[in-house]
Amino acid sequence: MNKPVVFLRIASVLTLVHAMMHTVGGVFGGVAPGPASVAAAAMKANQFLFMGSLRTYWEFHRGLGLMVGVFLAVEGILMWQLATLARTEARRLRPMMATFLVGYLALAVNSYAYFFALPIIFEALIAACCGVAIATAKGKTP
């Protein structure tokens, strides 16, 4: 098995684990007692009309969290599929791998600014795997 395949598979698994942890722990995880539960209660209590629907900030929080989980899962599946294609066309896939690399670096910066260490670690590792996959991509020339 060639190196781009291995590193894209690792990135795929890390992304799928990231999706699972984000959804189970982030979206459906419990709210800690104290200030966090007070904030969550306020988010749940206040409804407002938005584009014809009554919503709360809690519903936006949950919906956007689920959306991120879905996108992470889709990206994990796409990376697995890219790894399969990389067996014979790794060099041609470099632009797609670079897109994932830049995207995950941006996510790591966003996580550093707004969240905590665990997503930063996962996103940096995924970006590193994409970078190594790009650097080792050989094969047929386009």
N, C-alpha and C positions, 0 to 999 in steps of 0.2 A: 504494500500500500504506500502511495507517495505522500509526502509531507503535507501538501495543501489539503488532501482528503482528511488526514488525521486531525489537523488543526481546525478545519471546518466542522468536523464531527464533534470535537471538544466544544467549540463555540456553540454548536447546536444544542448539546446537552446542557451547557451552562445557561443558555437562553431559556430552555424549557424549565429548568429548575428555578430560574429567576421568575418566570411567569407563574409557576406554581406557588412560590413563596409570596410573591406580590399579591396573588389572588387570595390564598388561604390566610396569610398573616395580615396583609395590608387591607384588603377589602372586607373580609369576613372575620378578621380577628377582633377580639374584644377591645373596648376602650378602657384605658386605665382609669382608676378612680382619681378624684381630685380635679385639677384644672382641665384635664383632657375630657373628662366626662361632662363637666359643665359646658365646655365649648361644644361638644357633640349634642348635648340636649338643646342648646340654643340653635344649632344648625337644623335640628329636627323640628323645632317648635314653630319656626317662622316660615309660612308659605307666602309665595308671591307669584304673580302671573308672569309667565315668560313665554312669549311667542304662542299664546293661546292655551297654555297648560299651566296648572297650578303646580309649583315645585318648591322644594326646600333646598337649602345649600347642602344638606345631608344627601339628598337624592343626586345632586350634581357630583358630590364627592364620591359616592358609591358608583354611580354610572361611569364617571371618568376613570375610576380605579379599575372597574371591570373592562373598560375599553383598552386600557394599557395592558391588562393581563391577556386579552385576546390578541392584541398586536404582538406582544412578546412571544406568545405561542406560535403565531403565524410565522414570525421571523425565525424561530427555532426550526420549524418545519422547512422553511425555505433554505436555511443554511444546510440542513441535512440533504436536501435535493441538490444544492450547489455542490456539496461534497461528492455526490454521485457523478455529477457532470465533470467535476475536476479531475476525475481519473484520466480523462482523455483530452479535456479542453481547459485545463487550469489557467493557462496563459490568457485565453480569451475571456475568462471570468473575472480577471483582475478589476475591471471597473465596478462590478457588482460587489466584490469583496471590499473594495475601497469605500463604497457607499456605506456598507455596514460598519467599517472601521470608523469613518467620520461620524456616523450616527451614534455609535456607542461611546465615542469620546465626548460627543455633545451631551449624551445622557449622563455620563460620569460627572461632567462639569455641573449639570443641572442638579444631580443628586448631591454633589458637594455643597452647592448653594442652598438647597432647600430640604434635604433629607438627612441621611446618616450614612455610616461607613459601609454597611453590608451591600447596598446596591452599588455603591462606588466601586467596591472590590469586584463584584460580578461584572459590571460594565467595563471596567479596565481590563479584566482578564479576557472578556469576549473580544474587545478591541485588539488586544495583544495577539490573540489567536488569529484574528483576521489579518493583522499585519504580517505575522509569520507565514500565513497561507499565501499572501501576496508575494512576499519575498522569495518563497520557494516554488512559486508557480512556474512550471516549465511546460513543455509539451508542444503540440502543433502550433506553428505560427499562423496567424490569421491571414 
